Amino acid sequence: MIEIRKAGERGHFNFGWLDTWHSFSFGHYRDPKQQGFSDLLVINDDVVQPGMGFGTHPHRDMEIFTYILSGALEHKDSMGTGSIIRPGDVQMMSAGSGIQHSEFNPSKAELVHLLQIWIVPDRRGVAPRYQQVNFDASEKRGKLRLIISPDSADGSLNVYQDVRVYAGLFNGEESFDLALAADRYVYVHVARGALEVNGVRLVAGDGARVRRETALNFSKGENTEVLVWDLRPNELPGY
């Protein structure tokens, strides 16, 4: 079963410096029917103006990863980490027992377009940690590349949860099949472009909850970038 959430149904706020769309309840946006999916709690689709960003703020006991679509984002945190995150980079921050961080668009002219995703961890109070890996476009072209997993398989970033995250780029005749365990849930988010998932057409900003499917076919892409989460079969986030 594939249940579609259209892009325009998401929560939307434009604060001037930040134009943001929320796939699930977050901040000022509250929808009792959109409280995450399994251990996937937040997908925020953010566009940040030049020279602006998120000031220093705290987190704890959450797995937070950032995926850059265009532009660049500067990261600083209380562990002493300082980095620039660019397209192709995946940044993972395990907040654990507590961390403070800021994210800032260092450009004076360019917007930065990013996805910020929160995953509920399977443990609390761990030492905070930071990871960042670049996955070249060639690794994602016409297929799904594992970027996050609980066992760091294939050079993916490590996450404290039974979840696997894939990223893919599709265009034209490119097609890819993802096999699934029958009892797993899957969430699909189209970051840009359009494509078909098991014959269902999705466009930029659309999401899909997938249950009781044993395989997904990704095809007929139009300059598409897509993220896919393979999740435990929980109806609500375990947080």
VEXNU-24977 format. One record per atom (N, C-alpha, C): x, y, z. Coordinates in steps of 0.2 Angstrom, whole numbers, plus 5000, padded with zeros to 4 digits. Example, Ala and Ser with C-alpha at 12.3 -4.5 7.8 and 13.67 -1.06 7.14 Angstrom:
residues 2
506649725039
506249785039
506649845039
506449895035
506849955036
506450005039
***
This chain:
residues 239
500449945000
500050005000
500450065000
500350114996
500750174995
500250234996
500350275002
499950325004
500350395002
500050434998
500350494995
500250555000
500750595002
500650655005
500850715000
500450754997
500650794992
501050854995
501450884991
501950934993
501550994996
500951014993
500551074995
500251065002
500151005004
499850985010
500250995016
500951005015
501351015021
501251075024
501551085031
501551145034
501951195031
501851255030
502251305027
502251375031
502851395031
503051465034
503551495031
503451565030
503951605027
504151665031
504751655034
504951705040
505351765037
505351765030
505851815027
506551785026
506851775031
507551745031
507551665029
506951635031
506851565030
506151545027
506151505022
505551485019
505551405020
505151385024
505151315026
504451275025
504551215023
503951165022
504151105027
503551095031
503651035036
503250975034
503550915033
503150855031
502750835037
503050845043
502750815049
502750875054
502350865059
502250925064
502850945067
502951015067
503651035069
503451115071
503751135077
503751205078
503051235079
502851285074
502151305075
501651265071
501851215067
501451175063
501251115067
500651105068
500351045072
499751015068
499850945066
499350905063
499350845066
498850825070
498850755073
498850695069
498750705062
498850655058
499550645055
499950695056
500650705054
501150705059
501150655063
501650655069
502250615068
502550615062
503050565060
502850505057
503250455056
503150395053
503650345055
503450295059
503950255063
504450295067
505050285066
505550325069
505750385066
505450405060
505650465056
505150515059
505450565062
505050615066
504950685062
505450705058
505450775055
505750765048
505450805044
505750815037
505650895036
506050935037
505951005035
506351025029
506051055024
506251075018
506351145018
507051175019
507151235021
507551275015
507351335014
507751385010
507951445014
508651455015
508951505019
509251555015
509051625017
509351675013
510051685015
510451725010
511151735011
511251775018
511751755021
511951785027
511551775033
511051725033
510551705038
510651635040
510351615046
510351555048
510051545055
510151485058
509951465064
510451475069
510251515074
510751535080
510851475084
511351485089
511451425093
510951405097
510751335097
510151315101
510351245103
510051215108
510151145111
509751095108
510051035108
509650965106
509950915111
509550865112
509750805116
509350745113
509650685114
509250625112
508950625106
509250645100
508950645094
509550635088
509350595083
509850585078
509550635072
510050685071
509850745066
510350735060
510050735054
510450735048
510250795043
510750825040
510650875035
510850855028
510450865023
510550845016
510550915012
511050935009
511050995005
510950984998
510451024996
510251014989
510551064984
510651124987
511051184983
511351234988
511851264986
512151314991
512651274996
512751315001
513151285007
512951305013
513051265018
512851285025
513451275030
513551325034
514151325039
513851295046
514251245049
514051215055
514551225060
514251245066
514751245072
514351215078
514751185083
514351155088
514851155094
514551135100
514851135107
515451085107
515451035103
516050985103
516651015099
516551075097
517151115093
517151095086
516651065083
516651055076
516451115072
516851125067
516651175062
516751155055
516251155051
516251125044
515751165040
515951155033
515451185028
515151125024
514551125024
514151065021
513851085014
514051045009
513851065002
513451004999
513251014993
512850964989
513250904989
512950844990
513350784990
513550764997
513650815002
513750795009
513150775012
513250725017
512750715022
513050725029
512750765033
512950775040
512550745045
512850705049
512450675055
512650695061
512250715065
512350735072
511950695077
512250665081
511950625087
511950675093
511350695095
511350745100
511450715107
511250655108
511450615114
511250655120
511750655125
511650685132
511550765131
511750795126
511650865125
512150895121
511950935116
512350975112
512051045110
512451095108
512251155106
512551165099
512151195094
512451205088
512151265084
512451285079
512151335074
512251315067
511851335063
511851325056
511751395052
512251405047
512251475045
512351475037
512051515033
512251515026
512751575025
513351545024
513951595024
514051635017
513551625012
513651655006
513351725007
513551775003
513251845003
512751854997
512751804993
512351804987
511851744986
512051684988
511751624986
511251604991
510651574990
510251544994
510551474996
510351445001
510551375003
509851335004
509851285000
509251235000
509451175003
509051155009
509251095012
508651055015
508750995017
508350955021
508650945027
508250955033
508450935039
507950875042
508250825044
507850765046
508050745053
507550725057
507650695063
507350625064
507750585067
507650515068
507650505075
507150465078
507150455085
507650395087
508150405091
508650355093
508350295097
508750245097
508550185101
508950185107
509250235109
509550245116
509650315118
509750325124
509750395127
510350405130
510550475131
511150485135
511850475133
511850455126
512550435123
512950495123
513650485122
514050545121
513850575114
513850645113
513650675107
514250655102
514050655095
514550645090
514350675084
514850685079
514750725073
515050675067
514650675062
514950635056
514750675050
515150675045
515050705038
515350665033
515050645028
515250605022
515050635016
515450635010
515250655004
515050594999
514550594996
514350544992
514250574985
514750554980
514750584974
514150564970
513950604965
513350594961
513350534957
513950514955
514050444952
513750384956
513850394962
513650334967
512850334967
512550384966
511850394966
511450394959
511850394954
511550404947
511150334945
510550344944
510150284942
510050234947
510150244953
510150194959
510050224965
509850184970
509850214977
510550194981
510850244984
511450234987
511350234995
511550184999
511450185006
511850245009
511550285012
511950345015
511950345023
511450305026
511450305033
511250235035
511550205040
511350135042
511550125050
511250075053
511450065060
512150025060
512450005055
513049965055
513549995051
513450055048
513950095044
514150055038
513650015035
513749975029
513950015023
514449995019
514650025013
514850095014
515150115019
515350175020
514850225022
514250205024
513650245026
513850275033
513450335035
513550365041
513150315046
513350315052
513050275058
512550305061
511950275062
511350305066
511150255072
510950285077
510750245083
510050225082
509850185077
509150165076
509150115071
508650075071
508550025065
508250055059
508650095056
508350125050
508950135045
508750125038
509250135033
508950185028
509450235026
509250295022
509650285016
509250295010
509550295003
509450365000
509850374995
509850434991
509950414984
509550444979
509550424972
509450484968
509750474962
509650524956
509450484950
508850514947
508550474942
508350524936
508450504930
508250544924
508150494919
507650514915
507450474908
507350404910
507750354906
507550284907
507850244913
508250284917
508550254923
507950224927
508150164930
507650124934
508050084939
507750074945
508050034950
507550004955
507649944957
507249904961
507549894968
507149914973
507349904980
506949854983
507249794985
506949744989
506749764996
506249744998
506049765005
505849695009
505949695015
505649645020
504949655020
504549605021
503749615020
503549655026
503849655032
503649685038
503949755039
504249785034
504549845035
504149905032
504249965035
503850025033
504450065029
504150105024
504650145020
504350215019
504750265019
504550325018
504950355012
504650385007
504950415001
504850485001
505350525000
505250604999
505650624993
505250654988
505550684982
505850754984
506450754984
506750824985
506750874979
506750844973
506650884967
506550844961
506250874956
506050834950
505450794951
505350744947
504850694948
505050624946
504650574948
504750504946
504150464948
504150404946
503650354947
503950304952
503550294957
503650234962
503150184962
503350124959
502850074958
502250104954
502450144949
501950174944
501550234947
501650254953
501350314956
501750374955
501550424952
501950484950
501950524956
502650544958
502750594963
503150654961
503050714963
503450774961
503750804967
504150854966
504550884971
504150904977
504350884983
503950894989
503550844991
503350794987
502850744989
503250694993
502850664997
503050605001
502550545001
502850485002
502450425002
502550385008
502050365011
502050315016
501950245013
502450195014
502350135011
502350075016
501850035015
501749985020
501549915016
501749865018
501649795015
501749795008
502349815006
502649804999
503249775000
503449724995
504049684996
504549714991
504349764987
504849794982
504649864980
505049904978
504849974976
505349984969
504950004964
505350024958
505350094957
505850124956
505950194954
506150204947
505750244943
505850244936
505550314934
505650324927
505350384924
505550454927
506150454929
506350514933
506450574928
506350634931
506450704928
506850744932
507550734931
508050774935
507850764943
507750704945
507550684951
508050674956
507950704962
508350684968
507850654973
507950594976
507450564981
507850534987
507550534992
507750504999
507250455000
507550395003
507050335005
507350315012
506850305016
506950275023
506650205024
507050155026
506850095027
506750085035
506150075037
506050085044
505650025048
505750035054
505349985058
504649985057
504149935058
503449945057
503149975063
503250035065
502950065070
502450125067
501850135069
501450185067
501650255069
501850255075
502050325078
502750325080
503150375080
503850385082
503850365090
504450325091
504450295098
504850355102
504550415103
504850465107
504350495112
***
